[in-house]
Amino acid sequence: MWKYIRRYLPIAVTGVLFMVGEVVMDLLQPGIMSQIVDDGVLGVNSGGVSDMDVIWRLGLLMIGLVLFGGLCGSLNNVFVHISAQNIGNEMRKDCFRRVMTFSFPQMDAFGAGTLITRVTNDITQVQNYISLFFRGLIRTSLLTFGSIYCMFLLNAKFGLIVVCAFPIMAGCIALCLKRAGPLFTKLQSQLDAINAIMQEDVSGIRIIKACVRETYEKLRFGKANDALIKTQLKTLVIFAFMNPAVNALMYVVVACVLLAGASEVSGGAATPGVVMAAITYTTQLLGGILMLVMLFQNISRGLASWKRVKEVLDSEPALADGDFDGAGQAQGEIEFRDVSFAYPDGGQNVLSHIDLTIHKGETVAIMGATGSGKTSLVSLIPRFYDVSGGAVLVDGVDVREYSQEALRGKIAIVLQKSELFSAPIGGNIAWGLPGASDAQIEAAAVVSQADDFIRATAQGYGTVVAERGMSLSGGQKQRISIARAVVKPAEILIFDDSTSALDLKTEAALYAALRAARPESTKLIIAQRIASVRAADRIVLLENRGIAACGTHEELMETSALYRDIYYSQFGEEVECA
């Protein structure tokens, strides 16, 4: 945390100095009040004659000190909040930057719900912790020990009474914090669970309604929320018992000070004003202790949150970035060299000993049964995952040697699930090429067969897409996603079953337009329909974690029984005979 605090330490220290001024003003007032009572009201040193001049002079001085202390307190608040908010801002941005470097397995390991909680709520708790430290903890510490010191100056007996009670109070606070500390970590984990449920249910609301599972999800959320409330109540109960205990102890201290004060006054060792000042210091001490109790509660939670934030900040990217920028290389050639791959913690290989070379400008289709590794294979090209064995080469260079930015700059990919953002349609397409002109956006939409339906919308390319593309059909989302890939001047285009929602006529028109617009680009197409891929230069058939067959449609019809089975299952034998 220090690396964030030190950037704004001068501002925080300035706030602390103002805090010292506020506390000093608070500590001076009981002494002045003692003089007003003894010299101004009772006239202890003037034969019992009141002195209004003393009352006015010291009274105005007290008012001035109060106003100056209030100004110091306000300025302390300003400087402390400036430093805490800036620290939280830097921390939140660094967390988000680190999350953006995570590999897919790291994202899965943390989970979306916990990452949202850590970047939002946990960092807010850390901000509060820093604010409380620079304002609350320093104030209460100075006020507590300053009050004890001033009581010793007034009368050593008063100071001893407070000092004797202090270890008991400290022990009570430490015991409560020891019991409450682990609950704060548990509290944040339960908040993770609630955020995860909220995210899942909001994104999957259509499925929930279609399956009439609203009641089940309400119960699931209610159960998670009840667990959160139960933990919160445990912490509140702990502190609910602690506050009265500390209060009772402090009032015992006040009573002891009064008893000792009565004895001292009757013996002439102290004046009524001194006793009143001692009681005021004791009251300040009580307020400081109670505030300290609440501060420790929030500080404990802040420290628990900091541990969770630190886990994100300390997580190194699982995929080490290379330093090759791709300059001066051939464009669009891909080679799988004895590639094997298993998902992290997945155990068994999903791909084994894959050897395949794809040349620049070639269109290669990848087919296979569900779970045969089609998506896994193409995910290795942009290095979403690293191979378990062998190597994937792009333009003759191992993808692990590329900087990820340079590698992914050479590739445009359309994933199985179309992801759109809450932005205009034109803006969604321009994600593939930031700064793309209107002409480039529209040309990409024409290739993807999206131009007609976009122009038919109320505001054309300026029509704002609803969250997660809910305002569009599956086919429309796919075509916009394809346009986003087409607008990018990439050497390699990957379509991962991205035309499944299109009819065959639209799909054929799309591929024809793509061939005409991007003849030089290497194209990899994952598809389930032979009609979608039969015009490809080569078709790769995956089975049993390896390549079962590879060739043109005509070659595979002659040499691969598996490919013929797929063909006949889709078209029927009579079509081939005809």
C-alpha positions in Angstrom: 0.0 0.0 0.0 3.0 2.3 0.7 3.7 2.8 -3.0 0.3 4.4 -3.4 0.4 6.4 -0.2 3.8 7.9 -0.8 2.6 9.6 -4.0 0.2 11.7 -2.0 2.1 11.7 1.3 2.8 15.5 1.3 -1.0 16.1 1.0 -1.7 13.6 3.8 1.0 15.0 6.1 -0.5 18.5 5.6 -3.8 17.1 6.7 -2.2 15.5 9.7 -0.6 18.8 10.7 -4.0 20.4 10.6 -5.3 17.5 12.7 -2.6 18.2 15.3 -3.8 21.8 15.4 -7.4 20.7 16.0 -6.4 18.3 18.8 -4.2 20.9 20.5 -7.1 23.3 20.6 -9.3 20.7 22.1 -6.7 19.9 24.8 -6.2 23.6 25.7 -9.8 24.3 26.4 -10.3 22.3 29.7 -7.3 24.1 31.2 -8.8 27.5 30.2 -12.1 26.5 31.6 -10.4 25.6 34.9 -9.1 29.1 35.1 -12.5 30.6 34.3 -14.1 28.6 37.1 -11.4 29.1 39.7 -10.4 32.7 39.0 -13.4 34.1 37.2 -16.4 32.5 38.9 -15.2 31.3 42.3 -12.4 33.8 42.8 -10.2 31.2 44.5 -7.1 33.5 44.3 -9.0 36.7 45.1 -10.8 36.0 48.3 -13.9 34.5 46.7 -14.6 37.6 44.6 -15.7 36.9 41.0 -13.7 38.5 38.2 -15.8 39.3 35.0 -12.7 40.5 33.2 -11.2 37.0 33.5 -14.4 35.4 32.4 -14.7 37.7 29.3 -11.0 37.5 28.4 -10.7 33.7 28.8 -14.2 33.1 27.3 -13.3 35.0 24.1 -10.0 33.1 24.0 -11.9 29.8 24.2 -14.2 30.9 21.4 -11.2 31.8 19.2 -9.6 28.5 19.9 -12.8 26.6 19.1 -13.1 28.5 15.7 -9.4 27.9 14.9 -9.7 24.2 15.8 -12.8 23.9 13.6 -10.9 25.5 10.7 -8.0 23.0 11.3 -10.5 20.1 11.4 -12.2 21.2 8.1 -8.8 21.6 6.3 -7.8 18.2 7.7 -10.9 16.7 6.2 -10.2 18.3 2.8 -6.5 17.2 2.6 -7.2 13.7 3.9 -10.1 13.1 1.5 -8.0 14.4 -1.5 -5.2 12.0 -0.7 -7.5 9.0 0.1 -9.6 9.5 -3.1 -6.5 9.8 -5.3 -5.0 6.7 -3.7 -8.2 4.8 -4.3 -8.3 6.1 -7.9 -4.7 5.0 -8.6 -5.4 1.6 -7.0 -8.6 1.0 -8.9 -7.0 1.8 -12.2 -4.0 -0.4 -11.5 -6.3 -3.2 -10.5 -8.3 -2.9 -13.7 -5.1 -2.7 -15.8 -3.9 -5.9 -14.1 -7.2 -7.6 -14.7 -6.9 -6.7 -18.4 -3.6 -8.7 -18.5 -5.1 -11.8 -17.0 -5.3 -14.9 -19.1 -8.6 -16.8 -19.5 -7.6 -19.3 -16.8 -6.8 -16.5 -14.3 -10.1 -14.8 -15.0 -11.9 -18.1 -14.4 -9.9 -18.7 -11.2 -10.9 -15.4 -9.7 -14.4 -15.2 -11.1 -16.2 -12.2 -12.4 -18.1 -11.6 -9.2 -15.1 -11.4 -7.0 -13.2 -9.2 -9.4 -16.1 -6.7 -9.5 -16.2 -6.7 -5.7 -12.5 -6.2 -5.3 -12.2 -3.4 -7.8 -15.3 -1.6 -6.4 -16.3 -2.3 -2.8 -12.9 -3.6 -1.5 -11.0 -0.5 -2.8 -13.7 1.7 -1.3 -13.1 0.0 2.0 -9.3 0.6 1.6 -10.0 4.3 0.9 -12.1 4.5 4.1 -9.2 2.8 5.9 -6.7 5.4 4.7 -9.0 8.3 5.5 -9.7 6.9 9.0 -6.0 6.3 9.6 -5.0 9.8 8.7 -7.9 11.5 10.4 -9.6 9.3 12.9 -6.8 7.1 14.2 -4.3 10.0 14.6 -6.9 12.3 16.1 -8.1 9.7 18.7 -4.6 8.6 19.5 -3.4 12.2 20.1 -6.6 13.1 22.0 -6.4 9.9 24.2 -2.7 10.2 25.1 -2.9 14.0 25.2 -5.8 13.8 27.7 -3.9 11.4 29.9 -0.8 13.7 29.8 -2.8 16.8 30.7 -4.5 14.9 33.6 -1.0 14.2 35.0 -0.2 17.9 34.7 -3.4 18.7 36.6 -2.9 16.1 39.3 -0.9 12.9 39.3 -3.6 11.0 41.2 -6.1 11.7 38.4 -3.6 10.6 35.8 -2.9 7.3 37.7 -6.6 6.5 37.8 -6.9 6.8 34.1 -3.7 4.9 33.4 -4.8 2.0 35.6 -8.1 1.7 33.6 -6.4 2.0 30.2 -5.0 -1.6 29.9 -8.4 -3.0 30.8 -10.1 -1.0 28.0 -7.3 -1.9 25.5 -7.7 -5.6 26.4 -11.5 -5.4 25.9 -11.0 -3.8 22.5 -8.3 -6.3 21.4 -10.5 -9.2 22.4 -13.4 -7.9 20.3 -11.2 -7.2 17.3 -9.7 -10.6 17.5 -13.1 -12.2 17.2 -14.4 -9.8 14.6 -11.3 -9.7 12.3 -11.9 -13.0 10.5 -15.6 -12.1 9.9 -14.6 -9.2 7.7 -12.8 -11.4 5.2 -15.8 -13.8 5.3 -18.1 -10.8 4.7 -16.3 -9.7 1.5 -16.3 -13.3 0.2 -20.1 -13.4 0.7 -20.4 -10.1 -1.1 -18.5 -11.8 -4.0 -21.2 -14.5 -4.1 -24.0 -12.0 -4.2 -22.3 -10.1 -7.1 -21.7 -13.3 -9.0 -25.4 -14.2 -8.7 -26.5 -10.7 -9.7 -24.2 -10.8 -12.8 -25.4 -14.3 -13.8 -29.0 -13.5 -13.4 -29.0 -10.1 -15.1 -27.1 -11.5 -18.1 -29.3 -14.7 -18.2 -32.6 -13.1 -17.4 -34.2 -14.4 -20.7 -33.3 -18.0 -19.9 -34.6 -17.6 -16.3 -37.9 -16.3 -17.6 -38.1 -18.8 -20.4 -37.6 -21.7 -17.9 -39.8 -20.0 -15.3 -37.0 -20.2 -12.7 -37.6 -16.8 -11.1 -38.6 -18.3 -7.8 -35.5 -20.5 -7.7 -33.2 -17.6 -8.4 -35.0 -15.4 -5.8 -34.4 -18.2 -3.2 -30.8 -18.5 -4.3 -30.1 -14.8 -4.0 -32.0 -14.7 -0.7 -29.9 -17.5 0.7 -26.7 -15.7 -0.2 -28.0 -12.4 1.1 -29.1 -14.1 4.4 -25.6 -15.5 4.9 -24.2 -12.0 4.4 -26.6 -10.5 6.9 -25.9 -13.2 9.4 -22.2 -12.4 9.2 -22.8 -8.7 9.5 -25.0 -9.3 12.5 -22.3 -11.3 14.2 -19.8 -8.4 13.8 -22.4 -5.9 15.0 -23.3 -8.0 18.1 -19.6 -8.2 19.0 -19.2 -4.4 18.9 -22.6 -3.9 20.5 -21.4 -5.7 23.6 -18.0 -3.9 23.5 -19.4 -0.4 23.5 -21.4 -0.6 26.7 -18.5 -2.4 28.4 -16.1 0.4 27.5 -18.7 3.0 28.4 -19.3 1.5 31.8 -15.6 1.3 32.5 -15.1 5.0 31.6 -18.0 6.1 33.8 -16.3 4.2 36.6 -13.2 6.2 35.9 -15.2 9.4 36.0 -16.7 8.4 39.4 -13.2 7.6 40.7 -11.9 11.0 39.5 -14.8 12.7 41.3 -14.1 10.8 44.5 -10.4 11.6 44.3 -11.2 15.2 43.3 -13.5 15.7 46.4 -10.7 14.4 48.6 -8.1 16.6 46.9 -10.4 19.7 47.1 -11.2 19.1 50.8 -7.5 18.7 51.5 -6.6 21.8 49.6 -4.5 19.9 47.0 -6.8 20.8 44.1 -9.4 23.4 43.2 -12.9 22.8 41.8 -11.8 24.1 38.4 -9.0 21.5 38.3 -11.5 18.7 39.1 -13.8 20.0 36.4 -10.9 20.1 33.9 -10.1 16.5 34.9 -13.6 15.4 34.3 -13.6 17.2 30.9 -10.4 15.4 29.9 -11.9 12.1 31.1 -14.9 12.8 28.9 -12.6 13.6 25.9 -10.8 10.4 26.7 -14.1 8.5 26.7 -15.1 10.0 23.3 -11.7 9.1 21.9 -11.9 5.5 23.1 -15.4 5.0 21.7 -14.3 6.5 18.4 -11.2 4.3 18.5 -13.5 1.3 18.8 -15.4 2.3 15.7 -12.2 3.1 13.9 -10.7 -0.3 14.6 -13.8 -1.9 13.3 -13.5 -0.1 10.0 -9.7 -0.4 9.9 -10.0 -4.2 10.4 -12.4 -4.4 7.4 -10.1 -2.2 5.4 -7.1 -4.4 6.0 -9.2 -7.5 5.1 -10.2 -5.7 1.8 -6.6 -4.7 1.2 -5.4 -8.3 1.3 -8.0 -9.1 -1.4 -7.0 -6.2 -3.5 -3.3 -7.1 -3.1 -4.0 -10.6 -4.5 -5.1 -9.0 -7.7 -2.3 -6.5 -7.8 0.3 -9.1 -7.1 -1.0 -11.6 -9.7 1.5 -11.8 -12.5 0.0 -12.5 -16.0 0.1 -16.3 -16.6 1.2 -15.6 -20.2 4.6 -14.0 -20.3 4.7 -11.3 -23.0 7.3 -11.7 -25.7 9.2 -8.8 -27.3 8.9 -9.6 -31.0 6.8 -7.0 -32.9 6.3 -9.0 -36.1 8.1 -6.5 -38.3 9.5 -7.7 -41.6 7.8 -11.1 -41.5 5.6 -12.9 -44.0 1.9 -12.2 -43.6 -0.7 -14.7 -42.7 1.0 -18.1 -42.6 0.2 -20.4 -39.7 1.9 -23.6 -38.6 0.9 -26.1 -35.9 4.0 -28.0 -35.1 3.4 -31.2 -33.1 0.9 -29.3 -30.9 -0.7 -30.8 -27.8 -2.9 -28.9 -25.5 -4.8 -29.4 -22.2 -6.7 -26.7 -20.3 -5.1 -25.6 -17.0 -6.3 -28.1 -14.3 -8.2 -29.9 -17.0 -6.0 -33.0 -16.9 -6.4 -34.9 -20.3 -5.3 -33.4 -23.6 -8.0 -32.0 -25.8 -5.5 -31.8 -28.7 -2.6 -34.2 -29.3 0.3 -34.0 -31.8 -1.4 -31.7 -34.3 0.7 -30.9 -37.4 -0.9 -28.5 -39.8 0.4 -25.7 -42.1 -1.9 -23.0 -43.4 -0.6 -20.8 -46.2 -1.1 -17.1 -46.7 -4.5 -16.3 -48.4 -5.7 -19.9 -47.9 -9.3 -20.6 -46.7 -9.2 -23.5 -44.3 -12.4 -24.9 -42.7 -12.3 -26.9 -39.4 -15.0 -29.4 -38.7 -15.6 -32.1 -36.1 -18.0 -33.3 -33.5 -18.8 -31.3 -30.4 -15.8 -31.3 -28.0 -13.3 -32.4 -30.7 -11.2 -29.3 -30.0 -12.1 -26.9 -32.8 -12.3 -23.8 -30.7 -9.3 -24.9 -28.6 -7.2 -25.2 -31.8 -7.9 -21.7 -33.1 -7.6 -20.2 -29.6 -4.0 -21.1 -29.6 -3.3 -18.8 -32.6 -4.0 -15.5 -30.9 -2.5 -17.1 -27.7 -5.5 -17.1 -25.5 -3.9 -20.2 -24.1 -0.4 -21.6 -24.4 0.3 -25.0 -25.9 1.1 -27.9 -23.5 3.6 -29.3 -26.1 4.9 -28.4 -29.5 4.6 -24.9 -30.9 2.2 -22.6 -32.9 4.0 -20.4 -35.4 2.6 -17.3 -37.1 4.7 -16.2 -40.0 7.5 -18.6 -38.9 7.7 -17.2 -35.4 6.5 -19.0 -32.2 3.5 -17.0 -30.9 5.2 -17.0 -27.4 7.9 -14.8 -28.8 5.5 -12.1 -30.0 4.3 -9.3 -27.9 0.6 -10.1 -27.4 -0.4 -6.7 -28.8 1.6 -7.3 -32.0 0.3 -10.9 -32.4 -3.3 -10.0 -31.9 -2.9 -7.0 -34.2 -2.3 -9.5 -37.0 -5.5 -11.5 -36.2 -9.2 -10.7 -36.3 -11.5 -13.2 -34.6 -15.2 -13.7 -34.4 -16.0 -15.8 -31.3 -18.9 -18.3 -30.9 -20.7 -15.9 -28.7 -21.3 -12.5 -30.2 -20.3 -9.8 -27.7 -21.7 -6.3 -28.3 -21.4 -3.2 -26.2 -23.9 -0.6 -25.2 -22.9 1.8 -28.0 -24.1 2.8 -31.5 -23.9 0.0 -34.1 -21.2 2.0 -35.9 -19.2 2.3 -32.7 -19.4 -1.5 -32.2 -18.1 -2.2 -35.6 -15.3 0.4 -35.1 -14.0 -1.6 -32.1 -12.2 -3.6 -34.7 -10.4 -0.5 -36.0 -10.4 2.5 -33.6 -10.8 5.6 -35.6 -12.3 3.9 -38.6 -14.1 6.2 -41.0 -17.8 6.0 -41.8 -16.9 4.6 -45.2 -14.7 1.8 -43.7 -17.5 0.9 -41.3 -20.1 0.8 -44.0 -17.9 -1.2 -46.3 -17.3 -3.8 -43.6 -21.1 -4.0 -42.9 -21.7 -4.6 -46.6 -19.3 -7.5 -46.6 -20.9 -9.0 -43.5 -24.4 -8.6 -45.0 -25.4 -6.3 -42.2 -25.8 -3.0 -44.1 -29.4 -3.5 -45.2 -30.8 -4.2 -41.7 -28.6 -1.5 -40.1 -30.0 1.1 -42.5 -33.5 -0.1 -41.7 -33.2 0.8 -38.0 -34.4 4.1 -36.7 -31.0 5.8 -36.6 -29.0 3.6 -38.9 -25.4 3.2 -37.8 -26.1 5.6 -34.9 -28.7 3.2 -33.4 -27.6 2.4 -29.8 -27.4 -1.3 -29.1 -29.0 -2.4 -25.8 -26.9 -4.0 -23.2 -25.2 -7.2 -24.4 -27.0 -6.7 -27.8 -30.4 -7.7 -26.4 -32.2 -5.4 -28.9 -30.9 -7.5 -31.8 -31.5 -11.0 -33.1 -28.8 -13.7 -33.0 -28.1 -13.3 -36.7 -27.9 -9.5 -36.5 -25.4 -9.7 -33.7 -23.3 -12.2 -35.6 -23.2 -10.0 -38.7 -22.2 -7.0 -36.6 -19.5 -9.0 -34.9 -18.2 -10.2 -38.3 -18.2 -6.6 -39.6 -16.1 -5.7 -36.5 -13.5 -8.3 -37.6 -13.7 -7.4 -41.3 -13.0 -3.7 -40.7 -9.7 -4.6 -39.0 -6.8 -4.9 -41.6 -5.7 -8.2 -40.2 -3.7 -10.8 -42.0 -5.6 -13.7 -40.4 -9.4 -13.9 -40.0 -10.8 -16.5 -37.7 -14.6 -17.3 -37.7 -15.4 -19.6 -34.8 -18.9 -21.0 -35.7 -19.9 -17.3 -36.2 -22.5 -17.8 -38.9 -24.6 -20.5 -37.2 -27.5 -18.1 -36.9 -27.5 -17.1 -40.6 -29.5 -18.8 -43.3 -27.5 -20.5 -46.0 -28.2 -17.8 -48.6 -27.0 -15.0 -46.4 -24.0 -17.1 -45.4 -23.0 -17.9 -49.0 -23.3 -14.2 -49.9 -21.1 -13.3 -46.9 -18.3 -15.7 -47.8 -18.4 -14.6 -51.4 -18.2 -10.9 -50.4 -15.4 -11.8 -48.0 -13.4 -13.6 -50.7 -13.7 -10.6 -53.0 -12.9 -8.0 -50.3 -10.0 -9.8 -48.6 -8.4 -12.3 -51.0 -5.0 -11.9 -49.4 -6.1 -12.7 -45.9 -5.8 -16.2 -44.4 -9.2 -17.4 -43.3 -10.0 -20.1 -40.8 -13.7 -21.1 -40.6 -15.1 -23.3 -37.9 -18.5 -24.6 -38.9 -20.9 -27.5 -38.4 -22.6 -27.3 -41.8 -20.8 -28.7 -44.9 -22.7 -26.2 -47.0 -20.8 -23.5 -45.1 -17.3 -24.9 -45.9 -17.4 -27.0 -49.0 -15.9 -24.2 -51.1 -12.9 -23.9 -48.7 -9.4 -24.6 -50.1 -9.0 -27.3 -47.5 -11.2 -28.9 -44.8 -9.6 -30.2 -41.6 -11.6 -32.9 -39.8 -10.8 -33.3 -36.1 -11.5 -36.5 -34.2 -10.1 -38.1 -31.0 -7.9 -35.1 -30.2 -6.2 -35.2 -33.6 -6.6 -34.6 -37.3 -8.6 -37.4 -38.8 -8.6 -36.1 -42.4 -7.5 -33.0 -44.4 -8.3 -32.1 -48.0 -10.8 -30.5 -50.3 -14.5 -31.4 -50.2 -14.1 -33.7 -53.2 -11.0 -35.4 -51.8 -12.6 -36.0 -48.4 -15.7 -37.5 -50.1 -13.4 -40.0 -51.7 -11.0 -40.8 -48.8 -12.8 -40.1 -45.5 -15.6 -42.3 -44.3 -16.2 -39.9 -41.3 -16.6 -36.9 -43.7 -19.0 -38.9 -45.9 -21.1 -39.8 -42.8 -21.4 -36.1 -41.9 -22.3 -35.2 -45.5 -25.0 -37.9 -45.8 -26.4 -37.0 -42.4 -26.9 -33.4 -43.6 -27.9 -34.0 -47.3 -28.8 -37.6 -47.7 -27.2 -40.2 -50.0 -29.6 -39.5 -52.8 -28.2 -36.0 -53.2 -24.7 -37.3 -53.7 -25.9 -40.0 -56.2 -27.7 -37.3 -58.1 
